[in-house]
Amino acid sequence: MQFICSNKIDIAFPDKLFVTLGILVVLMAGMSANVRGQDLGEGNAADEGGAGKAKSEVRVVAPVPDQGGSVPAGDASGSGHVVANRRTYLRPHPERDTLTNHYFGLGSKLNEIGIESTLDLWVLYQGVVEGGLHTDDGSSGFYRFSNHFDLEKMFGLRGTSIFARVESSWDDSINEAVGALMPVDELTEGDEDIGLTHLWFEQTILKKRIRMRIGKQDVSVDAFDFHGQNASFDAMSYANFEGTQFLDLGLINNPSIPFPESGPSAVLFVEPIDRIYVAVAGVSTTADAFTFIGSDDFNKWMYLTEAGFVTQPGGLPGLYYAGYWYSQFKDTPSTDGMYLGMAQLLYREPGTKEQGLGVFARYGYASDLAIKQFWSLGGQYEGLLPGRDRDILALGWAQSFTGGGEFDEPYEGAIETYYRARVTSWLHLSAHIQYIINPGSCDIDDAVTLGIRSQITF
């Protein structure tokens, strides 16, 4: 891909973005002031799960465990941690897990026979208020309908399951207006009609010491649940999904790794020693996420291997990993690279499971790509405000280095902060601010963006 540095163009920017952001701030303030408190008793029924899963005292709420040991990002409305089940009262009556109360009760019946289902909608309204190529605003979003079929419960096939996901998206984003190497809006996948983007078969053996998955999948976000952490191929709990966390590519994955779209692939995940894992994968680099099988999907491949471990220093969970990749491309020479990453809970509020401060960091090197080196770091605090135990405040900083060449500047930087408010168990709102330094590694003004993201779990 060739990047061209362009001149800045100034156009009028509508005031409706500021009005909308103001309304959101008032709404969040009102929620904080009017919250009636939370019942932290174990075993209460209402929480923010997205798949209609039967309740238990401790469970992963997001990304939802809708794959029987796997945690694909963004199918539920929580923060990505294991939390105590509890009931929240923002109104006189208890909340429901989903807008439709698990499809008006049908979801619970499906769970009994081994079928778990989620339907989520994300909408982002975002604007460039200063700098970049030009000021602009627009809306983007997508919805996804995910289903996990437990074949052991359905047919007695021990340790087997099938996962299928249907998606659709629309794109009126501000990515072209900013002109960044690391897109500021990763929520959209373009203007795409409905398509089957994920379909894989999974087999686990030896008490999940060995997990094998084959089919159409996105290895950059379709992680495995590993001792309460999201693990495999640059996945982590704090910065891995644009639907619930950061929006900028540099704070979702490592952009020095040329992850392909969802396509034909095979993954092997092994735990040879307690809390230590090794993962290997092969995935098509010519696949289209919204095409089930293309004519050239098996021509070029990317191969990845990653090793990592989970620790609990002082009882605080953390994930540390290192990986290597080699990739073939359709029209350019093959290349390779390496990467590192970590996510660690540093402070836990007394008497809670995951409320507190967590941090993350990434580093990557690619031998022959536009982004030759990359690093990022950041953190989040869950439950910072009194009475807002499920809200999240996060801050991240990422830098990609181009090494000169056709670029005016040697690097591009991205700083993003967001506040994610739990309005109800099925509705979340997030306010985002981004500051992009040297967009596109070009000699144009630094960009400032503002945005509002909503998520509804049906």
N, C-alpha and C positions, 0 to 999 in steps of 0.2 A: 504494500500500500504506500502510495506517495502522498506526502503532506506538503501543502503549499501555503506559505505565509502570505496573508492577505492584508490589505489596508483596512483600518477601522472605518465603519460607516455609522453615522448617527441618525437615528430616527426617533420619533416621539414614542414614549413608553406610556401605556395606559395606567391610570391611577387605580384601577380595580384591584391590582395585586396588593397594593398597600392596604386598601379597604378590607380585602379578604383576610390578610394577615392580622389586621387589627381585630376583626371579629373572632379569629381563632384565639388570640391572646386573651380576649375577654372571656371566651368560653372556657379556656383552661383555668383562668383565675377563678371563675365561678365554680368549677368543679372542685378546686382545692378548698374553697371557702365552705361549700355546702356538703362536702362528704360527711357521711354519718358514721364513719368508722368501719372496721373490718372485724368479722368474727373469724379468729384463727383456729377454731376448733377443728380437729382432724375429722375427715370423713364426710364433710358437707358436700352437697351434690354439685353446686354451681361453681364452675370455673371457666377458663377461657380456652378450653380445648377445641380443636377444629375438626376432629374426625369422629366425634360421637363415641369415643372410647369409654369403656366402663371406668368409673372413678376408683382411685386408690389413694392412699395417703401421700405417696410421693410419685410424681410422674414428670416426664418431659413435656412441657407445654408448647414449645416452639423452638426449632422446627418440629412439627408434630411427628410422633413416632408411628407413622401410618404405613410402615413397611415391615413391621415385625423385626425390629433390630436395626433398621435403617432410619435415617432422619433427613429426608429431603427438605430443603429450606422452604419455609413460608407457607405451609398449609395450615397453620394455626396462628393464634394471635398473641402468643406470649413472647418472652424475651430470649428464649434459647437456653434456659437453665432448668434444672430440676428444682421444683418448688413445692412447698407444703400446700396441699389442697385446702381451699378456704372459700368462703362465701363473702362477696362484697356487696354492700348496700349503698347504692347511690340514689335509690328511690325507696319508698316504703315497702315494696315487694321485692323478693329475691330476683336476681338476674338469671337469665338463661345462658347456657354455653354458646348457643348460636341464635341467629335471628329467627330461624324457623323451629327452634327447639328440636334440633336434629331431625329435620324433615318431618316435623309434626308427629314425632314418635317413631317413624319408620326406621330411622337410623339405629335406634337401640335394638330393634328386632333384627336388622341386618347384622349387627355386631354379634348377636347370639349364634349366627350361622357362619361367622368368619369373614364378613365383608365390612370394611370401614371406608367411609366416604367423606370428603370435604369439598366445599364449594366456596371459593374466596374471590373477592373483587378488590383490586387496587386502582386508585385514581390519584394522579399527581398533577397539580397545577403549579407551574414554576416560571420564573421570569429572570432575565438578565437585566439588572437595574443599572449596571455601570460596566464599561470596558468591554472586552471581547471584540469580536468582529462587528457586532452591532447589538443594540438593545432589542429585546423581543420577549414574548411570553407565549405560553401554550400549555396544552394538557396532553397527557399520555397515560396509559394504563394497560392493564390486562386482567383477565380472569382465568382461573384454572379449576378444573374439576378432577380431583384425584381419588383413586380407588385402590385399596389394598385388599387382596384376596388371600386369606390364610388357608392354604390347601391342606394343612394338617387338620384344622378344625372342620373343613368342608368335606374332605375325602380321606382323611387319615394318612396323608403323605407327610411323614415326619420331617420337620424343618424346612418345608418348601412354601413358597409364596409367589404371587404375581402382583406386580404394580403397574397401573396404567394411569396416564394423565392426559387430559384434553385441555388445550389452551387456545386463547385468542387474544390479540392485542391491537392497540391503535397507537399512532405516533404523530403528535404535533409538538415534539419536544424542542428544547432550546439548544440541543447539542451543536447544530450547525452555526448558531449565532455565537456560541462561545468559541468553537473551533479548537477544542482541547484534544490532546492525544489520549488522555484518560477521560472518556465522556462523563459529563456531569449528571446525566440522567440515564441510568442503566435499567430503569423500571420497564421500559418498553422494549419489545422485540421487533418493532416496526409495525407497519400496517399489515396484519396477518389475519386471514380468515381462520375459522376454527380448524384445529389440526390435532392429531394424536402425536404428541411430542415425546412421550415416554411410554415404553412398554418393555418390561424385563421380567425374567424369571430369576428367583433367588433360592439358593440352597445353603443351609447351615448344617454343620456337622460338629461332632465333638464338643457339645455344649457351647456352640457358637465360637469355638476356637478357630474354625475355618468357615469363611463365608465366601460364596461364589455367586456372581451375578452376570448374566448375559442378556443382551437385548439393546434397546434404544434408550440411552440415558445421557445425562450431563454430569461428567465426573467432577466438575469444578464445584458443584453445590450438592450433589446427591451423596451425602456423607453417610458414615456408619455411626451408630450410637456405641461409643466405646467408653465404658465406665463413666457414663454421664457427660462425656465430651463428644462434640461433632468432629470426627476424624476422617482422614484420607484426602490427599491431593489438594492441599492448601485450604482445607475447610477448618473453621473454628467457630466458637460460640458467639464472639462479640462482633465480628465483621465478615459476613459471608453472604448476606441476602438483602437485596435492595428493597424488598417488600416490607421489612421490619426494622432494618438498620440503616447504614449509610446509603447514599444514592450514587456517589462518585465511584467509578470503576476502581480507582486506586485504593479505595477503602472497602472493597468487596472481595476482590481477589488480587493476586499479584499479576499486574499487566505485563511483566516480562515473560510470563508463561502464556503461549498462544493457545489457550484452551479452545477446542473446537465447539461447534454447536452440538446440541443433543443429537447423537447418531449411533450407529451400530458400534457396540463395544463389549468388552469382557473385562471383569474386575475380579481379582482375588485378594481377600483381606484375611490375614492370618495373625493370631496371637500366640507366638511360640513360647513366650514367657509372660507371666502375669503382668498386665499393664504396659506391655511392650507390643507394638504391632508392626507388621510389614505389609505393604499394599503394592500391587502391580496392576497395570491396566494397559489395554490397547484400544484406541478409539479412532474412528474414521475422521479424517480432517476435511473431507469433501462433502460431508453430509449437510443437509438442510433440516433444521429442527422441525419444520412444518411439512416436510415430505417424508412419508413413512420409510420408503426405500427408494433411493435414486439410482440411476444407471451407473454412476461412477463412485458410489459410496464406499466401495471396497478397494479403490485404487491406491489411496494414500493413507498413511496411518501415523498416529502419535502414540508413543510408548512412554509410560511414566512408572517410576518406582519411588516409594516414600516409606520411611521408617520413622516411628515416633513413640513417645511414651507419655503416660499420664502419671502425675505425681500429686501428692497431697501434703505439702509441707505445712505443718501446724494445722492439719485438717482442711486446708484451703486447696481446692482442685486446680490443676493446671495441665496444659497440653503443650508438648514441645516436639517439633518434627523437622526433618530435612528430606529433600527430594531431588531427583534428577529426571530430566525429560529429553527425548529425542523426537523430532517431528519432521515428517515429510509434508511438502506443500504441492498444490496442483501446478502452479506456474513459476515457482521460485525454488532455489536450492534448499536442501534440508539443513537444519540447524539444531542446536541443543542448548541446554542450560541447566542451572541448579537453583535451588531456593531453600530458604529457612523460614520458620515461623514459630510463634508461641502465643499462648493465651493463658493468663493466670489471674485468679481471684486473689486480690491483695488484702482485702478487708471485708469481713462479714459482720453485719450488724447483729448484736447479741439476740439470741432467740429466733433467728430466721435461718432459712436454707441458703438463699442466694442473694439477699439484699446486701448491697455494699458496692465496693469498688473493684472493678476488673480491668486489666490492661492487656494489650496485644501488640505484636510487632511482626513485621515481615521483611525479608530481603530476597532479592532475586538477581540473577545474572544470565544474560542470553548472549550467545556467541555472535549472532548475525541477525539482529532485528532492529527496528527503529528505536525501541526502548531497550538499551543495552544493560542498564542497571536500574534497580528500583529499591526503595525502602519505604516503609510506613510504620507509624506507631500511633497509639491512641488508647482511649479508655472509656469506660462507661460507669455510671453510678445508677443502680437500680434502687428506687425508693428513697431518693434524696429528700423530698419534701414531706413533712409530717402529714399523715393521712393519705399519701399517694404512694403506697408501697409497690405498686406495679408499674409506675411510670419510670421512664429511663431518660437520663441526660447523658449525651455522649459527645466526644470531641476526638477528631482524627486528623493526622497530617501525613501526606504522602508526597514523594518526589520521584519522578522518573528522569533518567539521564540518557540523552540521545547521542552524545559523543560528537556533536558538530555535524559536518557534512552539509546536507541541504537545509539544515535548521539554523535560524538566526541565533538562538540561545541554546546553551548546553543542557538545560533542564526545564521541566515543568513541575510546578508545585500545586497541591490542592489541600486546602484546609476546610473542614466541614464540621459543623456542630448541629445537633438536632435534639429536640425534646419530644418524646413519644408519650402521649397521654392515653390512658385506658379510660375511654368514655363509658363503655359498658363491656361486658365480657365478649361481645361480638363486634364492637366498633372501636377502632383506634385511630387517633389523629396525630400527625407528626408535623412539626414546624422545622424547616431546614434553612441554614445559611451556609453558603459556600464562598470561598475566596480562592480564585484560580490565578496563579502566578505564571507569567509567560505562557499564555494559552497556545498550545500547538508548538511550543518552543520557538515562537515567532516574536518579532519585535512589534507587538501590539500591547495595548493597555491591559493590565490585570483586570479580571472580571469578577463581579460580585453578583451572586444569584440568591433569590429567595424562593421558597417553595412550601407547599402544603401537600401532605400525602394522607390519604384515608385508606383504611382497610376494613372491609365488612366480611364477616364469616357467616355464611348462610346456613 
